[in-house]
């Protein structure tokens, strides 16, 4: 079906909530399953967050999965003025969450950007807390409202449209 869409000349952009791997790794998995997809055809929360960070001149402290860090390579992370939170898996330690808390609580106008807001998800070894649970903890502790850039946030889909070069009105 992807081949037919591409052959028809329609623009195609896949949207994923993947926040534990780069788009390159995600595309590698899709290709292994037989899908003819390129990195440019995938919108994910991390690139959407990078677009937002650049537009606003924000420098993030990252609390994300180690495998996702390369997505932020082009972003200035010195002297952070916001926190970006993703599904950090084993990086969701007390020390790391407290570091994010201290940065946010020390800001005059704290900015918390979350790559998603899921409560939990299932893996082969059982249920796991998702980024939304940690996002809510930081929101409560810092009295801040997180900006979610993954599905189902409007900004996430606007980012996909921007990558296609299509205005939202179309």
C-alpha positions as CSV (number, residue, x, y, z in Angstrom):
1,X,0.0,0.0,0.0
2,X,2.9,2.4,0.6
3,X,4.2,1.6,-2.9
4,X,0.8,2.5,-4.3
5,X,0.7,5.8,-2.4
6,X,4.2,6.7,-3.6
7,X,3.5,5.6,-7.2
8,X,0.4,7.9,-7.2
9,X,2.5,10.9,-6.6
10,X,0.9,11.8,-3.2
11,X,3.1,13.1,-0.5
12,X,3.7,10.7,2.4
13,X,4.8,11.3,5.9
14,X,4.7,8.6,8.6
15,X,4.0,9.7,12.2
16,X,5.4,7.7,15.1
17,X,5.5,8.2,18.8
18,X,8.9,6.5,19.0
19,X,11.0,8.2,21.7
20,X,13.6,5.5,22.5
21,X,15.4,5.5,19.1
22,X,16.4,7.8,16.3
23,X,14.4,7.9,13.1
24,X,17.4,6.1,11.4
25,X,16.9,3.2,13.7
26,X,13.2,3.2,13.4
27,X,13.5,3.2,9.6
28,X,16.0,0.4,9.7
29,X,13.3,-1.7,11.6
30,X,10.7,-0.8,9.0
31,X,13.0,-1.7,6.1
32,X,13.8,-5.1,7.8
33,X,10.0,-5.7,7.7
34,X,9.9,-5.0,4.0
35,X,8.7,-1.3,4.0
36,X,10.4,1.0,1.5
37,X,10.7,4.1,3.8
38,X,13.3,6.9,4.1
39,X,14.2,8.9,7.2
40,X,12.8,12.0,5.5
41,X,9.4,10.3,5.4
42,X,9.2,9.9,9.2
43,X,8.0,12.4,11.7
44,X,8.8,11.7,15.3
45,X,8.5,13.7,18.6
46,X,12.3,14.4,18.9
47,X,12.6,16.2,15.5
48,X,9.4,18.0,16.2
49,X,10.9,19.1,19.6
50,X,14.1,20.2,17.8
51,X,12.1,22.4,15.5
52,X,10.4,24.0,18.4
53,X,13.6,24.5,20.3
54,X,15.2,26.2,17.3
55,X,12.2,28.4,16.7
56,X,12.2,29.6,20.3
57,X,15.9,29.7,21.0
58,X,15.7,27.2,23.7
59,X,18.6,25.2,25.1
60,X,17.4,21.9,26.6
61,X,18.5,19.7,29.5
62,X,17.7,16.3,28.0
63,X,16.1,13.6,30.1
64,X,15.6,11.1,27.2
65,X,16.7,7.6,26.3
66,X,20.4,7.3,25.4
67,X,19.6,6.1,21.9
68,X,17.6,9.2,21.2
69,X,20.3,11.7,22.1
70,X,21.7,11.8,18.5
71,X,18.5,13.4,17.3
72,X,19.5,16.5,19.4
73,X,23.0,16.8,18.0
74,X,22.4,20.1,16.2
75,X,20.8,21.7,19.3
76,X,22.8,23.9,21.7
77,X,22.5,22.3,25.2
78,X,24.8,24.7,27.1
79,X,23.3,26.6,30.0
80,X,19.8,25.0,29.7
81,X,16.7,27.1,29.8
82,X,14.2,24.3,29.4
83,X,13.8,20.5,30.1
84,X,13.0,18.0,27.3
85,X,11.5,14.8,28.7
86,X,11.1,11.6,26.7
87,X,10.8,7.9,27.5
88,X,14.1,7.7,29.2
89,X,13.6,4.1,30.4
90,X,16.5,3.3,32.8
91,X,17.5,6.9,32.8
92,X,14.4,7.7,34.8
93,X,16.3,7.6,38.1
94,X,15.7,9.7,41.2
95,X,18.9,11.6,40.6
96,X,18.0,12.4,36.9
97,X,14.5,13.4,37.7
98,X,15.7,15.5,40.6
99,X,18.2,17.2,38.4
100,X,15.4,18.1,35.9
101,X,13.3,19.3,38.9
102,X,16.0,21.5,40.2
103,X,16.6,23.1,36.8
104,X,12.9,23.8,36.3
105,X,12.2,25.0,39.8
106,X,15.2,27.4,39.4
107,X,13.8,29.0,36.3
108,X,11.8,32.2,36.4
109,X,9.5,30.9,33.7
110,X,10.0,27.1,33.6
111,X,9.6,25.4,30.3
112,X,8.9,21.6,30.2
113,X,8.7,20.0,26.8
114,X,7.5,16.4,26.8
115,X,7.9,14.0,23.8
116,X,4.7,12.3,24.8
117,X,2.1,11.8,27.5
118,X,1.5,8.1,27.7
119,X,0.8,6.6,31.1
120,X,2.3,3.2,30.4
121,X,3.1,0.7,27.7
122,X,3.6,-3.0,27.4
123,X,6.9,-4.8,26.6
124,X,7.7,-8.5,26.6
125,X,8.6,-8.4,30.3
126,X,5.4,-6.6,31.3
127,X,4.0,-3.1,31.7
128,X,6.3,-0.1,32.1
129,X,5.6,3.5,33.1
130,X,5.7,5.9,30.2
131,X,6.9,9.5,29.9
132,X,3.5,10.9,30.9
133,X,3.8,9.7,34.5
134,X,7.1,11.5,34.9
135,X,5.8,14.5,33.1
136,X,3.0,14.8,35.6
137,X,5.4,14.5,38.5
138,X,7.5,17.4,37.2
139,X,4.4,19.4,36.4
140,X,3.1,19.0,39.9
141,X,6.4,19.6,41.6
142,X,7.3,22.7,39.6
143,X,3.8,24.1,39.1
144,X,4.3,24.1,35.3
145,X,2.2,22.9,32.4
146,X,4.3,20.7,30.0
147,X,4.1,21.3,26.3
148,X,3.6,17.9,24.6
149,X,5.1,17.6,21.1
150,X,4.2,14.0,20.4
151,X,0.9,12.5,19.3
152,X,-1.9,13.7,19.7
153,X,-0.6,17.2,20.0
154,X,-1.5,19.6,17.2
155,X,2.2,20.9,17.0
156,X,3.3,17.3,16.3
157,X,1.1,17.1,13.2
158,X,2.0,20.6,12.2
159,X,5.6,19.5,12.3
160,X,4.8,16.6,9.9
161,X,3.0,19.0,7.5
162,X,6.0,21.4,7.7
163,X,8.3,18.5,6.7
164,X,6.0,17.9,3.7
165,X,6.0,21.6,2.8
166,X,2.2,21.5,3.1
167,X,0.3,24.3,4.9
168,X,-2.2,23.2,7.6
169,X,-5.1,24.6,5.6
170,X,-4.5,22.0,2.9
